[in-house]
Amino acid sequence: MANWGGSPKVTLFEKPNFCGCRLEVYRNLPELGNFDNSVSSAVVHEGDWALYSEIKYSGARLVIKEGQCYATLPGVNNAASSICKM
């Protein structure tokens, strides 16, 4: 699990329904590294975020909203490669 300090803003999970390994994201990530093409669910703790199917914030986009839990990620399930805060 990555940890850049502070409280989590969004938590990404490798499997649907918040299972498997997780990545806590605190800042924009132009590349998801080991989580590239393996994100399947998310919990948004603070702020609105955009997940992208390609690195450097390109390709298909899914906006995920503050306070929401996403058991699956339509359009970018197992395809997300970058994330940024809206």
Buried (B, 14 or more C-beta within 10 A) or exposed (E): EBEEEEEBBBBBBBBBEBEEEBBBBBEEBEEBEEBBEBBBBBBBBBEBBBBBBBBEBEBBBBEBEEEEEBEEBEEBBBBBBBBBBE
